[in-house]
Amino acid sequence: YLVGFYDLDHKVGQMRTDADGQAWIEITPQQAGQYTLLARLEDADVRKFAVEAAEILIEVRPAETPMVVLDLDWTLVAEGFEGVLSGQADPMPYSLRVVERLAADHGIIYLTGRPTAFSELSKQWLRKNNFPLGPVLTHGESALGLGVQQYKTGQVAALRGSFPNLRYGIGDLMTDV
């Protein structure tokens, strides 16, 4: 399928999906900051499937930017993921204020053990509750609760490779430190 990539209404590129159904483009932002692109199906015959455009957040920061990694459930969300699924989850008291203060001089990365299938729902909850934008890393390898600690440990190690100034990890478990 042909996928178009857009910055507002300006098309910045397109690509046909590969054998795995993936499409991508390379862009070079002019400066550090946050950029949002939309990816949407271009072929008229596939639009009948009612696939919505996907929002892509691109975070461009110098490697030395101080970073903080934040868990979602029982850390920013005042309950487990079931509350988010039902639409009943509220933010943990004062969590928005804390994250806003951190975002003033840190890059924010949200890291959750939720499966990737719930990535968009997680992003919607963060937007609905006005949390600062940041990448949302989800667990694509297993079902809920399986291998989460190993997944998070691996993600933090990979992030440290890209961002040596990763300063904090905030979660609800001692293993999140």
N, C-alpha and C positions, 0 to 999 in steps of 0.2 A: 504494500500500500504506500501511497505517497503521503508523507508527513511534511507539513509546512511549519516553520518556526517563526514566531512573530514577536516583535517588540512593539507593544500597543498594536496599531494597525499596519505597521511597516514590516513587511516580510524580510527576514534576515537570512533565510536559507531554506532548503528543502532536501529531502532524501527519501528514497524508497527503503522500506523495511528490509532487513536481511532475513535469512532463513529462520532466525530466532524471533522474528517480529520486532526487532529493535531498529531505531533510526537515531541519528545524531548529527550534529554539525559542530564545527570548531569556530569559535569566535574569540576575538582579542579585545577585551574591554580597554578603554582608554585610561582608566584610573581605578583605584581601589573603591569598593562600595558594593552595594547589593543591586542586582539586576534581576528582573523577572521577565521570562519569556513564556509564551504559550505555544504548545505543540498541538496541532490539530490535523485530522485527516483531511486530505485535499480531494481525493477521488470521490466524485459525485455518487457513484454506485455504492460506496461503503458508508456514506452518511446515513443511509437508512437504518444502520445499526444503532444510531443515536449515541455514539461514543462522544462524550464531552471532551473539550480541549483540556489538556493537562498543563498545569502551571509548573514552571521550572524556576526555582530560586537559584541564582548563581551568586555565590559569595566570593568576592575577590579581596584578599587581605595579604599583607606582607607576612612572611613566615614568622616573624618575631612578634606579631600581634598577640597579646595575652588572650587566652581562650579559657572558657569554662564549659564543662559538659554537665548537662542537667537531665536527670531521669524524669519521667512523667508520672506514672502511677504511684500514689501515696507520697509524692514529693511536690509536684505542682498540682496534680489532680487530687482532690480530697477523698478519693476512694480508688478502687481498682478500675480496670478497663471496662468492666461490665456497666458501670455508671455512664461512661462515655458512649457505649453502644446504645444504651437506653435513652440517651439525651438528658440524663438527670445529674451529671457530674458537675460539681462546682470546683473552682480553684481552691487550693489550700489557703487558709487565711494568710494574708500578707505576701503570698508567693509572687504576685504580679509586681508589687513594689520592689521586692528583692531583685527579681530578674531585670526590671527596668534599671535599677541602680547598677547591676553588673554590666548590662549592655552599654552603659555610658562609656566604658573604657575597656570592655572585653568583647571578643567575638563569642556568640552564643551557639552552642551545638546541643540539640535535643537528642538523647540516646535512649531508646526504649527496647525492651524485650518483646514488644508487640510484633506480630507477624507483618510482613510487608503488605499483605492484603488490606491492612487497616491503616496504611500510611496516610491516605487522603483524609480519613476520618480524624486521625490524630492532628493533622495540619489544620483542619476545619475547627477543631476544638481550641487550638492555640489562637487562631485568628479571632474566633468568636469571643474569646476572653481577653483579647488585646495584648497577648504576649508578644514581645519583640520577635521579628522574623529571624529565623536561623534554620540551618539544615536539620531535618528530622531523619535520623538514622534508625531504621527498623530491622528486625531480625527476619531475614529472608529464608533461613535454613530449616526451621522446624515449627512445629505447632506451639501453641501457647504453653509457656513454662518449661519447655525442653531446651536444655543447653544455654539458657539465658546468661548465666554467669560467665561461661566460656566465651560467648558471643561478645558480651560487653567488654571483657578483658582484652579480647583481640581487637575490637574497634578502638579502644583507648590506646593500645600499643600502636596501631596504624596511625591514629591521629597525632600521637607524639612524634612519629616520623615526619609528618608534614608540618606540624606546628610545635616546635620545641618549647614554646612558651605556654604549654597547656598547664594552667595553674591549679584549677580546682575541678573536682568531680563531686556533684551533690546528688545524693539519692537517699532512700529510706532504709538501706541495709548497710551493715558494716562492710560488706563486700563491694559496695559502690564507692568507697573512699579511694 
